[in-house]
Amino acid sequence: MKVAVVGGGSTYTPELVDGFARSAPGLAELALVDPAAQRLAVVGPLAGRIMRHHGHPAEVTWTGDLDAGLDGADVVLLQLRVGGQAARISDETFPLVCDCLGQETTGAGGLAKALRTVPVVLDIAARAKPGALIVDFTNPVGIVTRALLDAGHRAVGLCNVAIGFQRRFAGWLGVAPERVVLDHVGLNHLTWERAATVAGVDRLPELLTGHGEELATAVGLPVRLLRLLDCVPSYYLRYFYGHDEVVREERGRPTRGQRVAEIEAELLRMYADPALETKPALLGERGGAYYSEAAVGLVGALTAGERGVHSVNVRNRGTLPFLPDEAVIEVSCEVSGAGPVPLPVAPLAPDQAGLVAAVSGYEELALAAAVHGGADRVFRALLAHPLVGQYEYAERLTAELIAANRRYLPWAR
C-alpha cells in the first residue's frame, strides 16, 4: 500500500510517521508531498530515520511535485495549511475587531480557513487516482469532508478529540482503550461525550463523579456545567458556552498560532540533526495528540479489514433526523472495508440539537462560499454562525476577512 501525505513538510509529520512505523505492516511506501522545499528537506530524512529506527521496511519518499507524490497512492492523507501559520494568526486576530472569537476552525476565522482550503483540497483530490481513500485531517474538517463527498470522492474526516477522551477515560478506568466505546456525537469541533461504555456498561457517570474537576479543567468549563449537562463537551464548546470570557483572554496574550510558530522553528532545528531518529518530546506541545494512532487505526480498518469503532466525519443519512441527509456529522462509527457506519444515536437534548442545527446550517453556507465565492455568500455564512449572528458584525467581518485573505480568493482580487 502506498500512502501519500499532502502537507508532508509539516512539523507534525514525524508523529504520523511514528504511528505508521509502529502499526502499519502493510505499508510499502510513504510519500510526503509539500511545496515547502526547505521544510520537506528536513522532515523527509527524519521520517526515513524514524521508519528505520522501528525496523519498518517501507520506503519513505518526499517531493514538491503533487502529481508525482499522488501517483499510485491508495490512501491520501490531507494535513495541509494554506497560508501557513501567518494565515492562522490572522484567523485568530481579525474577528476581535467585533469582539468575536478569534479561532482558526470556527467563527469568522474558521470561515476564512475554509475559503482558503476547500478549493485547494478539491484540486488535490481530483488529481488522486480514482477510488483512492482520502482521509482529511485538515480543518475545518466537517466542511472539507463535505466538499470532498459532494465532489464524489471516497472520503472520511478525522479529528483527535474523541480518541483523546477515549485514552483519558481508559486510563482512569484501568482498561485497554479499545474497550471504551464513546457515545461521541455532534459536528466536528462541536461534540459531546454522552456515554463511555465498557462491556455494555456506561461508566461515564462514575467518571463525572470521580474525575469531574479534572475533566472540567481539560475542557475549560465549570464542573457544575458538566454535571448539569450530564456529559463531557469538547473543549471547543468553550468557544460557545464561554465566548466572551475567551475573547477577553485572547486580547491579553499571544495567539495559539504565534506559540505554534515558535515551537515549529525549534522543532525544525531539532529535526535537522542527522542523529535524531525518534520524535522529540517537544512535538507533544505542537498539538494533535493521538492523531497518528487515530489515523493508522482508521486506515487499517478501511483498507486491511481491521474492523473497529472510530469517531469520524461522515454523511448524516438520517443519523440525526433534524439534519439533512447530505450534512456531515461527527459520530462513533463501526468501520470496516465497506466504510464507516454510524452506531445508533439516541436523540440529542434540545440545547444540543439546536446548536448542532445552527452550526450545520452555517457549514452549508460556508461551503457554498468556499466553492462559488462572493462577498454576499461570505456575509450570509457569517450571519448564520452563532458566534457572529448580527448583521453589523457580519458586514464588518466580511470586509476584514476578504482584506486579510484576498491573495487566496481569486474572486476577490
Contacts in CASP RR format, 6 or more apart in sequence:
PFRMAT RR
TARGET T0000
AUTHOR 0000-0000-0000
METHOD contacts of the structure
MODEL  1
MKVAVVGGGSTYTPELVDGFARSAPGLAELALVDPAAQRLAVVGPLAGRI
MRHHGHPAEVTWTGDLDAGLDGADVVLLQLRVGGQAARISDETFPLVCDC
LGQETTGAGGLAKALRTVPVVLDIAARAKPGALIVDFTNPVGIVTRALLD
AGHRAVGLCNVAIGFQRRFAGWLGVAPERVVLDHVGLNHLTWERAATVAG
VDRLPELLTGHGEELATAVGLPVRLLRLLDCVPSYYLRYFYGHDEVVREE
RGRPTRGQRVAEIEAELLRMYADPALETKPALLGERGGAYYSEAAVGLVG
ALTAGERGVHSVNVRNRGTLPFLPDEAVIEVSCEVSGAGPVPLPVAPLAP
DQAGLVAAVSGYEELALAAAVHGGADRVFRALLAHPLVGQYEYAERLTAE
LIAANRRYLPWAR
1 26 0 8 1.000
1 27 0 8 1.000
1 28 0 8 1.000
1 29 0 8 1.000
1 74 0 8 1.000
1 75 0 8 1.000
1 303 0 8 1.000
2 28 0 8 1.000
2 29 0 8 1.000
2 30 0 8 1.000
2 31 0 8 1.000
2 72 0 8 1.000
2 73 0 8 1.000
2 74 0 8 1.000
2 75 0 8 1.000
3 20 0 8 1.000
3 24 0 8 1.000
3 27 0 8 1.000
3 29 0 8 1.000
3 30 0 8 1.000
3 31 0 8 1.000
3 73 0 8 1.000
3 74 0 8 1.000
3 75 0 8 1.000
3 76 0 8 1.000
3 77 0 8 1.000
3 299 0 8 1.000
4 31 0 8 1.000
4 33 0 8 1.000
4 69 0 8 1.000
4 70 0 8 1.000
4 73 0 8 1.000
4 75 0 8 1.000
4 76 0 8 1.000
4 77 0 8 1.000
4 128 0 8 1.000
5 13 0 8 1.000
5 16 0 8 1.000
5 30 0 8 1.000
5 31 0 8 1.000
5 32 0 8 1.000
5 33 0 8 1.000
5 77 0 8 1.000
5 79 0 8 1.000
6 33 0 8 1.000
6 34 0 8 1.000
6 66 0 8 1.000
6 70 0 8 1.000
6 76 0 8 1.000
6 77 0 8 1.000
6 78 0 8 1.000
6 79 0 8 1.000
6 80 0 8 1.000
6 124 0 8 1.000
7 13 0 8 1.000
7 32 0 8 1.000
7 33 0 8 1.000
7 34 0 8 1.000
7 78 0 8 1.000
7 79 0 8 1.000
7 80 0 8 1.000
7 81 0 8 1.000
8 32 0 8 1.000
8 33 0 8 1.000
8 34 0 8 1.000
8 40 0 8 1.000
8 43 0 8 1.000
8 44 0 8 1.000
8 62 0 8 1.000
8 79 0 8 1.000
9 32 0 8 1.000
9 34 0 8 1.000
9 36 0 8 1.000
9 39 0 8 1.000
9 40 0 8 1.000
9 43 0 8 1.000
9 44 0 8 1.000
9 62 0 8 1.000
10 34 0 8 1.000
10 39 0 8 1.000
10 43 0 8 1.000
10 79 0 8 1.000
10 80 0 8 1.000
10 81 0 8 1.000
11 39 0 8 1.000
11 43 0 8 1.000
11 263 0 8 1.000
11 264 0 8 1.000
11 267 0 8 1.000
11 268 0 8 1.000
11 271 0 8 1.000
11 283 0 8 1.000
11 286 0 8 1.000
12 79 0 8 1.000
12 283 0 8 1.000
12 286 0 8 1.000
12 287 0 8 1.000
12 288 0 8 1.000
12 291 0 8 1.000
13 32 0 8 1.000
13 43 0 8 1.000
13 44 0 8 1.000
13 47 0 8 1.000
13 79 0 8 1.000
14 43 0 8 1.000
14 46 0 8 1.000
14 47 0 8 1.000
14 50 0 8 1.000
14 271 0 8 1.000
14 279 0 8 1.000
14 283 0 8 1.000
15 279 0 8 1.000
15 283 0 8 1.000
15 284 0 8 1.000
15 286 0 8 1.000
15 288 0 8 1.000
15 291 0 8 1.000
15 292 0 8 1.000
16 77 0 8 1.000
16 79 0 8 1.000
16 291 0 8 1.000
16 292 0 8 1.000
16 295 0 8 1.000
17 30 0 8 1.000
17 47 0 8 1.000
17 48 0 8 1.000
17 50 0 8 1.000
17 51 0 8 1.000
17 60 0 8 1.000
17 292 0 8 1.000
18 50 0 8 1.000
18 54 0 8 1.000
18 278 0 8 1.000
18 279 0 8 1.000
18 292 0 8 1.000
19 292 0 8 1.000
19 293 0 8 1.000
19 295 0 8 1.000
19 296 0 8 1.000
20 27 0 8 1.000
20 30 0 8 1.000
20 51 0 8 1.000
20 56 0 8 1.000
20 58 0 8 1.000
20 292 0 8 1.000
20 296 0 8 1.000
21 50 0 8 1.000
21 51 0 8 1.000
21 53 0 8 1.000
21 54 0 8 1.000
21 55 0 8 1.000
21 56 0 8 1.000
21 58 0 8 1.000
22 54 0 8 1.000
22 296 0 8 1.000
23 293 0 8 1.000
23 296 0 8 1.000
23 297 0 8 1.000
24 56 0 8 1.000
24 58 0 8 1.000
24 296 0 8 1.000
24 299 0 8 1.000
24 300 0 8 1.000
26 58 0 8 1.000
26 304 0 8 1.000
27 56 0 8 1.000
27 58 0 8 1.000
28 58 0 8 1.000
28 59 0 8 1.000
29 58 0 8 1.000
29 59 0 8 1.000
29 60 0 8 1.000
29 61 0 8 1.000
30 47 0 8 1.000
30 51 0 8 1.000
30 58 0 8 1.000
30 59 0 8 1.000
30 60 0 8 1.000
30 61 0 8 1.000
31 61 0 8 1.000
31 62 0 8 1.000
31 63 0 8 1.000
31 69 0 8 1.000
31 70 0 8 1.000
31 73 0 8 1.000
32 40 0 8 1.000
32 43 0 8 1.000
32 44 0 8 1.000
32 47 0 8 1.000
32 60 0 8 1.000
32 61 0 8 1.000
32 62 0 8 1.000
32 63 0 8 1.000
33 62 0 8 1.000
33 63 0 8 1.000
33 64 0 8 1.000
33 65 0 8 1.000
33 66 0 8 1.000
33 69 0 8 1.000
33 70 0 8 1.000
34 40 0 8 1.000
34 43 0 8 1.000
34 62 0 8 1.000
34 64 0 8 1.000
35 64 0 8 1.000
37 64 0 8 1.000
39 268 0 8 1.000
40 62 0 8 1.000
40 63 0 8 1.000
40 64 0 8 1.000
41 62 0 8 1.000
42 268 0 8 1.000
42 271 0 8 1.000
42 272 0 8 1.000
43 62 0 8 1.000
43 268 0 8 1.000
43 271 0 8 1.000
44 60 0 8 1.000
44 62 0 8 1.000
45 274 0 8 1.000
46 271 0 8 1.000
46 276 0 8 1.000
46 277 0 8 1.000
47 60 0 8 1.000
47 62 0 8 1.000
48 60 0 8 1.000
49 274 0 8 1.000
49 276 0 8 1.000
49 277 0 8 1.000
50 277 0 8 1.000
50 278 0 8 1.000
50 279 0 8 1.000
51 58 0 8 1.000
51 60 0 8 1.000
52 277 0 8 1.000
53 277 0 8 1.000
53 278 0 8 1.000
61 69 0 8 1.000
63 69 0 8 1.000
66 124 0 8 1.000
66 127 0 8 1.000
67 127 0 8 1.000
70 76 0 8 1.000
70 124 0 8 1.000
70 127 0 8 1.000
70 128 0 8 1.000
70 129 0 8 1.000
70 132 0 8 1.000
71 129 0 8 1.000
72 129 0 8 1.000
72 132 0 8 1.000
73 128 0 8 1.000
73 129 0 8 1.000
73 132 0 8 1.000
74 129 0 8 1.000
74 132 0 8 1.000
74 133 0 8 1.000
74 303 0 8 1.000
75 132 0 8 1.000
75 133 0 8 1.000
75 134 0 8 1.000
75 135 0 8 1.000
75 299 0 8 1.000
75 303 0 8 1.000
76 124 0 8 1.000
76 125 0 8 1.000
76 128 0 8 1.000
76 132 0 8 1.000
76 133 0 8 1.000
76 134 0 8 1.000
76 135 0 8 1.000
77 135 0 8 1.000
77 137 0 8 1.000
77 295 0 8 1.000
78 121 0 8 1.000
78 124 0 8 1.000
78 134 0 8 1.000
78 135 0 8 1.000
78 136 0 8 1.000
78 137 0 8 1.000
78 138 0 8 1.000
78 144 0 8 1.000
79 137 0 8 1.000
79 138 0 8 1.000
80 117 0 8 1.000
80 120 0 8 1.000
80 121 0 8 1.000
80 124 0 8 1.000
80 138 0 8 1.000
81 87 0 8 1.000
81 88 0 8 1.000
81 138 0 8 1.000
82 113 0 8 1.000
82 116 0 8 1.000
82 117 0 8 1.000
82 120 0 8 1.000
82 408 0 8 1.000
83 116 0 8 1.000
83 408 0 8 1.000
85 257 0 8 1.000
85 258 0 8 1.000
85 260 0 8 1.000
85 261 0 8 1.000
85 264 0 8 1.000
87 112 0 8 1.000
87 113 0 8 1.000
87 116 0 8 1.000
87 405 0 8 1.000
87 408 0 8 1.000
88 104 0 8 1.000
88 113 0 8 1.000
88 255 0 8 1.000
88 256 0 8 1.000
88 257 0 8 1.000
88 260 0 8 1.000
89 255 0 8 1.000
89 257 0 8 1.000
89 258 0 8 1.000
89 261 0 8 1.000
90 112 0 8 1.000
90 404 0 8 1.000
90 405 0 8 1.000
91 102 0 8 1.000
91 103 0 8 1.000
91 104 0 8 1.000
91 108 0 8 1.000
91 109 0 8 1.000
91 110 0 8 1.000
91 112 0 8 1.000
91 113 0 8 1.000
92 102 0 8 1.000
92 103 0 8 1.000
92 104 0 8 1.000
92 109 0 8 1.000
92 250 0 8 1.000
92 255 0 8 1.000
92 256 0 8 1.000
92 257 0 8 1.000
93 102 0 8 1.000
93 255 0 8 1.000
94 102 0 8 1.000
94 108 0 8 1.000
94 109 0 8 1.000
94 112 0 8 1.000
94 397 0 8 1.000
94 400 0 8 1.000
94 401 0 8 1.000
94 404 0 8 1.000
95 101 0 8 1.000
95 102 0 8 1.000
95 103 0 8 1.000
95 107 0 8 1.000
95 108 0 8 1.000
95 109 0 8 1.000
95 397 0 8 1.000
95 400 0 8 1.000
96 102 0 8 1.000
96 247 0 8 1.000
96 250 0 8 1.000
96 251 0 8 1.000
97 396 0 8 1.000
97 397 0 8 1.000
97 400 0 8 1.000
98 108 0 8 1.000
98 388 0 8 1.000
98 392 0 8 1.000
98 393 0 8 1.000
98 396 0 8 1.000
98 397 0 8 1.000
99 244 0 8 1.000
99 247 0 8 1.000
100 107 0 8 1.000
100 108 0 8 1.000
100 247 0 8 1.000
100 387 0 8 1.000
100 388 0 8 1.000
100 393 0 8 1.000
100 397 0 8 1.000
101 107 0 8 1.000
101 108 0 8 1.000
101 239 0 8 1.000
101 243 0 8 1.000
101 246 0 8 1.000
101 247 0 8 1.000
101 250 0 8 1.000
101 387 0 8 1.000
102 108 0 8 1.000
102 109 0 8 1.000
102 247 0 8 1.000
102 250 0 8 1.000
103 109 0 8 1.000
103 110 0 8 1.000
103 239 0 8 1.000
104 110 0 8 1.000
104 113 0 8 1.000
104 139 0 8 1.000
104 256 0 8 1.000
104 257 0 8 1.000
105 113 0 8 1.000
105 139 0 8 1.000
105 140 0 8 1.000
105 188 0 8 1.000
105 189 0 8 1.000
105 236 0 8 1.000
106 140 0 8 1.000
106 189 0 8 1.000
106 190 0 8 1.000
106 236 0 8 1.000
106 239 0 8 1.000
106 359 0 8 1.000
106 385 0 8 1.000
106 387 0 8 1.000
107 239 0 8 1.000
107 382 0 8 1.000
107 385 0 8 1.000
107 387 0 8 1.000
107 388 0 8 1.000
108 382 0 8 1.000
108 385 0 8 1.000
108 387 0 8 1.000
108 388 0 8 1.000
108 397 0 8 1.000
108 400 0 8 1.000
108 401 0 8 1.000
109 401 0 8 1.000
110 139 0 8 1.000
110 140 0 8 1.000
111 366 0 8 1.000
111 369 0 8 1.000
111 378 0 8 1.000
111 381 0 8 1.000
111 382 0 8 1.000
111 385 0 8 1.000
111 401 0 8 1.000
112 401 0 8 1.000
112 404 0 8 1.000
112 405 0 8 1.000
113 139 0 8 1.000
113 140 0 8 1.000
114 140 0 8 1.000
114 143 0 8 1.000
114 144 0 8 1.000
114 366 0 8 1.000
114 367 0 8 1.000
114 369 0 8 1.000
114 370 0 8 1.000
115 366 0 8 1.000
115 369 0 8 1.000
115 370 0 8 1.000
115 373 0 8 1.000
115 378 0 8 1.000
115 401 0 8 1.000
115 405 0 8 1.000
115 408 0 8 1.000
115 409 0 8 1.000
116 405 0 8 1.000
116 408 0 8 1.000
116 409 0 8 1.000
117 138 0 8 1.000
117 139 0 8 1.000
117 140 0 8 1.000
117 144 0 8 1.000
117 370 0 8 1.000
118 143 0 8 1.000
118 144 0 8 1.000
118 147 0 8 1.000
118 367 0 8 1.000
118 370 0 8 1.000
118 371 0 8 1.000
119 370 0 8 1.000
119 371 0 8 1.000
121 136 0 8 1.000
121 138 0 8 1.000
121 144 0 8 1.000
121 147 0 8 1.000
121 148 0 8 1.000
122 147 0 8 1.000
122 148 0 8 1.000
122 151 0 8 1.000
122 371 0 8 1.000
125 134 0 8 1.000
125 148 0 8 1.000
125 151 0 8 1.000
125 153 0 8 1.000
125 155 0 8 1.000
126 151 0 8 1.000
128 134 0 8 1.000
128 153 0 8 1.000
131 153 0 8 1.000
131 154 0 8 1.000
132 154 0 8 1.000
133 154 0 8 1.000
133 155 0 8 1.000
133 156 0 8 1.000
133 299 0 8 1.000
133 302 0 8 1.000
133 303 0 8 1.000
134 148 0 8 1.000
134 153 0 8 1.000
134 154 0 8 1.000
134 155 0 8 1.000
134 156 0 8 1.000
135 155 0 8 1.000
135 156 0 8 1.000
135 157 0 8 1.000
135 158 0 8 1.000
135 295 0 8 1.000
135 298 0 8 1.000
135 299 0 8 1.000
136 144 0 8 1.000
136 145 0 8 1.000
136 148 0 8 1.000
136 155 0 8 1.000
136 156 0 8 1.000
136 157 0 8 1.000
136 158 0 8 1.000
136 313 0 8 1.000
137 157 0 8 1.000
137 158 0 8 1.000
137 159 0 8 1.000
137 291 0 8 1.000
137 295 0 8 1.000
138 144 0 8 1.000
139 188 0 8 1.000
139 189 0 8 1.000
140 188 0 8 1.000
140 189 0 8 1.000
140 363 0 8 1.000
140 366 0 8 1.000
141 157 0 8 1.000
141 158 0 8 1.000
141 159 0 8 1.000
141 188 0 8 1.000
141 189 0 8 1.000
141 313 0 8 1.000
141 330 0 8 1.000
142 157 0 8 1.000
142 187 0 8 1.000
142 188 0 8 1.000
142 313 0 8 1.000
142 328 0 8 1.000
142 330 0 8 1.000
142 363 0 8 1.000
143 328 0 8 1.000
143 363 0 8 1.000
143 366 0 8 1.000
143 367 0 8 1.000
143 370 0 8 1.000
144 157 0 8 1.000
145 155 0 8 1.000
145 156 0 8 1.000
145 157 0 8 1.000
145 188 0 8 1.000
145 313 0 8 1.000
145 314 0 8 1.000
145 328 0 8 1.000
146 326 0 8 1.000
146 327 0 8 1.000
146 328 0 8 1.000
146 363 0 8 1.000
146 367 0 8 1.000
147 367 0 8 1.000
147 370 0 8 1.000
147 371 0 8 1.000
148 155 0 8 1.000
149 155 0 8 1.000
149 315 0 8 1.000
149 328 0 8 1.000
150 326 0 8 1.000
150 367 0 8 1.000
156 298 0 8 1.000
156 302 0 8 1.000
156 312 0 8 1.000
156 313 0 8 1.000
156 314 0 8 1.000
156 339 0 8 1.000
156 340 0 8 1.000
157 188 0 8 1.000
157 312 0 8 1.000
157 313 0 8 1.000
157 314 0 8 1.000
158 291 0 8 1.000
158 294 0 8 1.000
158 295 0 8 1.000
158 298 0 8 1.000
158 310 0 8 1.000
158 312 0 8 1.000
158 313 0 8 1.000
159 188 0 8 1.000
159 189 0 8 1.000
159 311 0 8 1.000
159 313 0 8 1.000
159 330 0 8 1.000
160 288 0 8 1.000
160 289 0 8 1.000
160 290 0 8 1.000
160 291 0 8 1.000
160 294 0 8 1.000
161 184 0 8 1.000
161 189 0 8 1.000
161 191 0 8 1.000
161 234 0 8 1.000
161 235 0 8 1.000
161 236 0 8 1.000
161 311 0 8 1.000
162 182 0 8 1.000
162 184 0 8 1.000
162 191 0 8 1.000
162 193 0 8 1.000
162 311 0 8 1.000
162 330 0 8 1.000
162 332 0 8 1.000
163 177 0 8 1.000
163 290 0 8 1.000
163 293 0 8 1.000
163 294 0 8 1.000
163 311 0 8 1.000
164 289 0 8 1.000
164 290 0 8 1.000
165 182 0 8 1.000
165 184 0 8 1.000
165 193 0 8 1.000
165 196 0 8 1.000
165 232 0 8 1.000
166 177 0 8 1.000
166 180 0 8 1.000
166 182 0 8 1.000
166 196 0 8 1.000
167 177 0 8 1.000
167 290 0 8 1.000
168 218 0 8 1.000
169 180 0 8 1.000
169 182 0 8 1.000
169 196 0 8 1.000
169 203 0 8 1.000
169 204 0 8 1.000
169 207 0 8 1.000
170 176 0 8 1.000
170 177 0 8 1.000
170 179 0 8 1.000
170 180 0 8 1.000
171 177 0 8 1.000
172 207 0 8 1.000
172 211 0 8 1.000
173 180 0 8 1.000
173 196 0 8 1.000
173 198 0 8 1.000
173 203 0 8 1.000
173 207 0 8 1.000
175 198 0 8 1.000
178 308 0 8 1.000
178 309 0 8 1.000
179 198 0 8 1.000
179 199 0 8 1.000
180 196 0 8 1.000
180 197 0 8 1.000
180 198 0 8 1.000
180 203 0 8 1.000
181 196 0 8 1.000
181 197 0 8 1.000
181 198 0 8 1.000
181 309 0 8 1.000
181 332 0 8 1.000
181 343 0 8 1.000
182 193 0 8 1.000
182 195 0 8 1.000
182 196 0 8 1.000
182 197 0 8 1.000
182 311 0 8 1.000
182 332 0 8 1.000
183 193 0 8 1.000
183 194 0 8 1.000
183 195 0 8 1.000
183 196 0 8 1.000
183 197 0 8 1.000
183 332 0 8 1.000
183 343 0 8 1.000
183 345 0 8 1.000
183 346 0 8 1.000
184 191 0 8 1.000
184 192 0 8 1.000
184 193 0 8 1.000
184 194 0 8 1.000
184 311 0 8 1.000
184 330 0 8 1.000
184 331 0 8 1.000
184 332 0 8 1.000
185 191 0 8 1.000
185 192 0 8 1.000
185 194 0 8 1.000
185 320 0 8 1.000
185 329 0 8 1.000
185 330 0 8 1.000
185 331 0 8 1.000
185 332 0 8 1.000
185 345 0 8 1.000
185 348 0 8 1.000
186 192 0 8 1.000
186 320 0 8 1.000
186 329 0 8 1.000
186 330 0 8 1.000
186 331 0 8 1.000
186 348 0 8 1.000
186 352 0 8 1.000
186 356 0 8 1.000
187 328 0 8 1.000
187 329 0 8 1.000
187 330 0 8 1.000
187 356 0 8 1.000
187 359 0 8 1.000
187 360 0 8 1.000
187 363 0 8 1.000
188 313 0 8 1.000
188 328 0 8 1.000
188 330 0 8 1.000
189 234 0 8 1.000
189 236 0 8 1.000
190 234 0 8 1.000
190 236 0 8 1.000
190 237 0 8 1.000
190 240 0 8 1.000
190 330 0 8 1.000
190 355 0 8 1.000
190 356 0 8 1.000
190 359 0 8 1.000
191 233 0 8 1.000
191 234 0 8 1.000
191 236 0 8 1.000
191 311 0 8 1.000
191 330 0 8 1.000
192 229 0 8 1.000
192 231 0 8 1.000
192 232 0 8 1.000
192 233 0 8 1.000
192 234 0 8 1.000
192 237 0 8 1.000
192 352 0 8 1.000
193 204 0 8 1.000
193 231 0 8 1.000
193 232 0 8 1.000
193 233 0 8 1.000
194 204 0 8 1.000
194 230 0 8 1.000
194 231 0 8 1.000
194 346 0 8 1.000
195 202 0 8 1.000
195 204 0 8 1.000
196 202 0 8 1.000
196 203 0 8 1.000
196 204 0 8 1.000
196 207 0 8 1.000
197 203 0 8 1.000
204 231 0 8 1.000
204 232 0 8 1.000
205 230 0 8 1.000
207 215 0 8 1.000
207 232 0 8 1.000
208 215 0 8 1.000
208 226 0 8 1.000
208 227 0 8 1.000
208 230 0 8 1.000
208 232 0 8 1.000
212 223 0 8 1.000
212 226 0 8 1.000
212 227 0 8 1.000
213 223 0 8 1.000
215 223 0 8 1.000
215 226 0 8 1.000
215 232 0 8 1.000
216 222 0 8 1.000
216 223 0 8 1.000
216 225 0 8 1.000
216 226 0 8 1.000
218 235 0 8 1.000
219 226 0 8 1.000
219 232 0 8 1.000
219 233 0 8 1.000
219 234 0 8 1.000
219 235 0 8 1.000
219 237 0 8 1.000
219 238 0 8 1.000
220 235 0 8 1.000
220 238 0 8 1.000
221 233 0 8 1.000
221 237 0 8 1.000
221 238 0 8 1.000
221 241 0 8 1.000
221 242 0 8 1.000
225 241 0 8 1.000
226 232 0 8 1.000
226 233 0 8 1.000
229 349 0 8 1.000
233 241 0 8 1.000
238 246 0 8 1.000
239 246 0 8 1.000
239 387 0 8 1.000
240 355 0 8 1.000
240 386 0 8 1.000
240 387 0 8 1.000
243 387 0 8 1.000
260 286 0 8 1.000
260 287 0 8 1.000
263 282 0 8 1.000
263 285 0 8 1.000
263 286 0 8 1.000
264 286 0 8 1.000
266 282 0 8 1.000
267 280 0 8 1.000
267 282 0 8 1.000
267 283 0 8 1.000
267 286 0 8 1.000
270 276 0 8 1.000
270 280 0 8 1.000
270 282 0 8 1.000
294 310 0 8 1.000
297 306 0 8 1.000
297 310 0 8 1.000
298 310 0 8 1.000
298 312 0 8 1.000
298 335 0 8 1.000
300 306 0 8 1.000
301 307 0 8 1.000
301 308 0 8 1.000
301 310 0 8 1.000
301 335 0 8 1.000
301 336 0 8 1.000
301 337 0 8 1.000
302 335 0 8 1.000
302 336 0 8 1.000
302 337 0 8 1.000
302 339 0 8 1.000
302 340 0 8 1.000
303 337 0 8 1.000
305 336 0 8 1.000
305 337 0 8 1.000
307 334 0 8 1.000
307 335 0 8 1.000
307 336 0 8 1.000
307 337 0 8 1.000
308 334 0 8 1.000
308 335 0 8 1.000
308 336 0 8 1.000
309 332 0 8 1.000
309 333 0 8 1.000
309 334 0 8 1.000
309 335 0 8 1.000
309 343 0 8 1.000
310 332 0 8 1.000
310 333 0 8 1.000
310 335 0 8 1.000
310 340 0 8 1.000
311 330 0 8 1.000
311 331 0 8 1.000
311 332 0 8 1.000
311 333 0 8 1.000
312 330 0 8 1.000
312 331 0 8 1.000
312 333 0 8 1.000
312 335 0 8 1.000
312 340 0 8 1.000
313 328 0 8 1.000
313 329 0 8 1.000
313 330 0 8 1.000
314 328 0 8 1.000
314 329 0 8 1.000
314 331 0 8 1.000
314 333 0 8 1.000
314 340 0 8 1.000
314 342 0 8 1.000
315 325 0 8 1.000
315 326 0 8 1.000
315 327 0 8 1.000
315 328 0 8 1.000
315 329 0 8 1.000
316 323 0 8 1.000
316 324 0 8 1.000
316 325 0 8 1.000
316 326 0 8 1.000
316 327 0 8 1.000
316 328 0 8 1.000
316 329 0 8 1.000
317 325 0 8 1.000
317 342 0 8 1.000
318 325 0 8 1.000
319 329 0 8 1.000
319 331 0 8 1.000
319 342 0 8 1.000
319 345 0 8 1.000
320 327 0 8 1.000
320 329 0 8 1.000
320 345 0 8 1.000
320 348 0 8 1.000
320 353 0 8 1.000
320 356 0 8 1.000
322 353 0 8 1.000
322 354 0 8 1.000
322 356 0 8 1.000
322 357 0 8 1.000
323 329 0 8 1.000
323 356 0 8 1.000
323 357 0 8 1.000
323 360 0 8 1.000
324 364 0 8 1.000
327 360 0 8 1.000
327 363 0 8 1.000
327 364 0 8 1.000
328 363 0 8 1.000
329 342 0 8 1.000
329 356 0 8 1.000
329 360 0 8 1.000
331 342 0 8 1.000
331 343 0 8 1.000
331 345 0 8 1.000
332 342 0 8 1.000
332 343 0 8 1.000
333 340 0 8 1.000
333 341 0 8 1.000
333 342 0 8 1.000
333 343 0 8 1.000
334 340 0 8 1.000
334 341 0 8 1.000
334 343 0 8 1.000
335 341 0 8 1.000
347 353 0 8 1.000
348 356 0 8 1.000
355 386 0 8 1.000
358 384 0 8 1.000
358 386 0 8 1.000
359 385 0 8 1.000
359 386 0 8 1.000
361 384 0 8 1.000
362 381 0 8 1.000
362 384 0 8 1.000
362 385 0 8 1.000
362 386 0 8 1.000
365 377 0 8 1.000
365 380 0 8 1.000
365 381 0 8 1.000
365 384 0 8 1.000
366 381 0 8 1.000
368 377 0 8 1.000
368 381 0 8 1.000
369 377 0 8 1.000
369 378 0 8 1.000
369 380 0 8 1.000
369 381 0 8 1.000
373 409 0 8 1.000
373 411 0 8 1.000
373 412 0 8 1.000
374 411 0 8 1.000
374 412 0 8 1.000
375 398 0 8 1.000
375 402 0 8 1.000
375 412 0 8 1.000
378 398 0 8 1.000
378 401 0 8 1.000
378 402 0 8 1.000
379 394 0 8 1.000
379 395 0 8 1.000
379 398 0 8 1.000
382 388 0 8 1.000
382 389 0 8 1.000
382 393 0 8 1.000
382 394 0 8 1.000
382 397 0 8 1.000
382 398 0 8 1.000
382 401 0 8 1.000
383 389 0 8 1.000
383 390 0 8 1.000
383 391 0 8 1.000
383 394 0 8 1.000
388 394 0 8 1.000
388 397 0 8 1.000
402 409 0 8 1.000
402 412 0 8 1.000
405 412 0 8 1.000
406 412 0 8 1.000
406 413 0 8 1.000
407 413 0 8 1.000
END
